[in-house]
Amino acid sequence: MSGGIDGLVSGQFNSLLAVAACGVVVAAAEAVMIPLLRRAAIVDIPGHRSSHIVPTPRGGGIPIAAGLLVAAGLIGGAIAALFAFAVVAFGLLGFADDLRGLPARRRLIMQAIGGTLVAVALVSGRVEPAAVLGMLIVACAVWITGFVNAFNFMDGVNGISGAHALIAGAVYACLGWWQHNGFLVPASAAVAVSALAFLPWNAGRARVFLGDVGSYALGAALAILAAYSALEGIPAEAALGPLVLYIADTAWTLQRRIRAGERWLEPHRTHVYQQWCDAGWSHQRVTVTAAGTTIVLSLLGAASLVGHPVLRAAADLAGAAVLVAYLRSPALLARRAARAKTG
């Protein structure tokens, strides 16, 4: 009995240490990283698709990837090792893109290879028929690759992805606590703390951007947390709630561009949140509104944990209504602006 209590205390201490170490690494390294990025000329120059007007260093996600790597090492275990591998692999791919840019198709192929490797490891050891395992691998690989890109596409205004990762990390930590999961709690809390430590450098007047290294690393981390949650039996609504806004915005924008015959692999600025900026909203207003919507969707997703079918269905319908309102908001803003001009 004493050994069990000692093991529990030791595990909790390691979890707290992992989260604290992650936060310290990000907070301490960010101030050092910014002048290094400037010296190396890793700077985002504003263009016609940009939402900023001042040249700003990109690559502020390097300390986040380092902090998550330290946290995973302190958490220990096979799933933490896989988490670390995904963060490093996708982070390095993003850093290569930050340094010299990669052709879109080559980048997508490399992401798909990384997503498949992670998916195979994630579902290995499960006692399922071969056909089911195969479908799980494909689904996880598509999910990881797709969400990494979605997170990258949505990282376009100050603070939005840091706030999103903070909220999502906190939600997954709560889901892990609800399930008494020894990996999900500290890994998710580390994601939240890393984002919290980064936000002072990016929200408001941005002194550094995440860069592809940061958006790929955080996107991969969140994708794994969501997939792992679902594989561990957490309902789909709860597992996807913190991320569904990014998924819906990206999917909606992608289908619209494909239908319009646009080159959908090329950069653009037609996401819903970017149209908010074009309507005159500040970066802070966009970030706060998107973050608030994500919190609402996460709470509605958490209703699936209760198990009551009527409550779950009502929450699902409410979540769908919130997403429809979000996706339709640019058209509503445009009509309001037109009425103001004619009035």
N, C-alpha and C positions, 0 to 999 in steps of 0.2 A: 504493500500500500504506500509506504514511504517513497519507494522508488518511482511509483507512478506519479505521485505528487511532485517529486523532484523533476521528473521528466517534463511534466506539464509546465512547471515554473520555468524550466530551462528553455522550453519551446517558446513560451510567451516572451521571455527576455530576448531570445534571438530574433523574434519577430519585431519587437520594438527597436532593437538595435539596427536591424535591416532598414526599417523605415526611417529612423533618425539619420543613419549614415547616408542614405540616399539624399535626403534633404540637405545635409551638410555639404556633400559633394557638389550638388547643383548650385547651391548658394555661393560656395567659395569659388568654384571654377568659372562661373559665368562672368564675373568681373575681370578675370584674367583672360578669358577667351575673346572678349570683344576687341581689345587692341590687337591681339594676334590675328584675328580675322581681317581687320583693317590692313595690317601690315602685309598679309598674304593676298590682299586685294580680292578676298571672297566677299564681295559686296553686291547687293541687289540694286541694279540701276533701274529707276522707274521707266516704264514704257506705257504704251497706250492701253495695255490690259491691266496695269498696276492700280492698286488702290492707295498707294502712297506716292509722295512727290519728292522725298529726300532719299538720296543713296544711303542704304542701311546694310550693315554686315548681316550675312546669313550664315547659319551654322551654329546658332545658339542652342540647337538640340544636342550638340556633342556632349555637354555636361549632363544632360538628361539621360542619354544613352549610357554614359559612364556610371551615373548614380544608380540606374536600374540594374546594371551589371553587378555592381557592388552589392545591392540588395539581394539579388538572386543568389549570389555566392554565400551570403550569410543565411538565407532561408534554407538552402540545401535541398537535395532530393532531385529525382529525375525530371519532374515537371518544371522545377525552377531552372534546371540546366537547359531544358528546351526553351523556356521563356528567355533566358539569356542568349541562347543561340539565335533566336528570331530577332531580338533587339539588335544584336551585333550585325547579323547578316543583312537585314534590311537597312540598318543605319549606315553600314559601309556602302551599300548600293546608293543610298541617298546622298552620301558624301561625295561619291564619284560624280553624281549628277550635279551637285553643287559646284564642284571643281571645274568640270569641263563640259557638262551636258551630255546626255545620252540620247540617241535616237529613240523615239517613242516606242517603236515596235521592239527594239532590242531590250529596252527597259522593261516592257511588259513581259517578255519572254523570261528574263532573269527573275522578275518578281514571281512569275508562275512556278519556276523551278524551286525557288525558295519556299513558296507557299506549299508546294507539294511535299517537299522534304519535311517541313514542320507538320503537315497534316498526317503523313505516314507515322511519324513519331507520336503524335497526339493520340491517335486511335489504336496504336499498337498495344497488345496485351488485352484488348477487350474480347470477351467471349461472345462472338457473333458469327453467323454464317459468312462465308467468304464474299458472297454477293453484297451483303449488308455492309461489311467492312469496306468493300470497294466503293460503294456509294457514299459512305461516310468520308472516305479519303477525298473523293472528288468534291463533295460538298464543302469540306473544310478548306481544301486548297483554293477553290473558287472564292469562298468567303474571305479568307485571309488576303488573297491577292486583291480582291475587289475592295475590301475595306481600307487597306493601305492606300490605295489610289483615291478612294473617297475622302479619307482624312487629309491627304495631300491637296486635293482639289479645293477642299473647304477652308484651308488655311490661307485666307486672303485678306483679313483685316486684323488690326491689332487686338490681341487677347482672345480671339474667338476659339482657337484650338487649345490654348492653355486652359481656358475656362471649361471647355468641353471635357478635356482629359481630367481636370480636377473633379468635376461632377461625376463622370463615369467611374473614375477610380474609387471615389467615396461610395458610390452605389454598389459596385462589385465587392468592396470590402464589407458592406452591410449584408449583402447576399451570402458572402462567405461566413460571416458571423452567424447568420440565420441557419446555415447548414453545418456549422462547426467544422469548416474546412481549413486545415492548417496551411495550405498554400494560398488560397484565394484571398484571405484576409490581409496578410502582409504584402503580397505582391501588388494587390490593388491599392492598398494604402500607400505603397511606395510610388505608384504612378500618380496618385493624387498629390502627394507631397512634392514630387519632382515638378509637377505642373505649377503648384503653389509657389515654389521657390523661383520658377522661371517668370511668372507673371509680372512681378515688379519691373522686369527688364523689357517687357513687351507690351503690356497694357498701357493705355495712355499714350505718351510719346514713346514710340518704340525705339530702343537703342540697339536692338538686335532682333532678327527673325529666327524662327525655328530652323528654317532651311529645309531642304528635302531630307537631310540626315535626321532632323528632329521629327518631321511629320511621318517619315517612314518608320522610325523606331517606335514612336508613340502609337502610330496606327497598328503596327504589328503587335505591340503589347496589348492594346485594347481588343484587337481581334482574337488573340489567344485567350484572354480573360473571358470574352463572351462565348467562344466555342467551348472552352473548358467548363464553364458554368452550365451550358446546355447539356454537355456530355455527362456531367455529374448529376443531372436530374432536375436542375432549376428550369421552371417553365420558360418557354420561348419568349413570351412577352416580357418577363422580368429580365431575361438575359439580353434582349435586344433593345429594351426601353432606353437605356442611356445613349445608344448609338443610332437610333432609328431616324433622327432628324438628319444626320449626315447622309445616311443611306438614301432617304427619300429625296433630298435635294439633289444628290448626285444622279440618281436614277431618273428623276423627272427631267433634269437638264439634259442628260445624255439622250433620252428618247426624243426629246424635242429637237435636238441638234441633228440627230440621225434622220428624222423625218424631214427636216429642212434641207437635207443634203449637204450639211456642213462637214468639214474634216474634223470628226469628233475626237481624234487623238491630239489635236493641236490645242494650245492654251487659248483661253477665252475669259470673258468676265460676264457671264450671263446666269450664274447661280442666283438663287433667290436672295441670299444675303448681299450679293454684289449689286443686285437691282435696288435693294434698300439704300445702298450707298449712292447710287445714281439718282435716287429720289431725294437726296439731300440729308440722309441720316448720317450722323457721326459714327466713327468706328466704335465708340463706347456704347452708343445706343444700339447698334447692330449686335454687338457682343452680349450686352445685357439681355436683349430680347431673345436672342438665340439660346442663351444659357437658361433663361427662365422657362422657355418652351421645352428644353431638354429635361429640366427638373419635373415639369408637369407630366411629360411622357414617361419618365422613370417611375413616378408615383403611380401612374395609371397601370404601367406594366407590373408593378409590385402587387397590384390587386390579384394577380394570378396566383400568388403564393397562398392566398386564403383558401382556395379550393372550391369556393361556392360558385357553381356554374353561372348563375344569373349575374352575380357581381362581376365575375370575370368577363362575361359577354358585354355587360354595360361599360366596363372599363375599356374593352377593346374598341367598342363603337365610339366612345369618347376620344380615345387616342387617334382613331382614324379621322374623326372630325377635326381635331387639332392639326393633324398633318395636312388635311385638305385646306384648312384656313391658312396655314403657313405657305403652302405652294401657290395659293391663289392671291396672296397678299400683294405681289407686285402689280397685278391687274387692278386691284382695288385702289392702290396708291396712285396708279396712273389715272384712273377715272376721277379720283378726288382732285388731283392736280388739274385735270381738264376742266372740271366744274369750277375750280377756283379762278382759272384764267377767263372763262366765259362769264363768270359772275362778276 
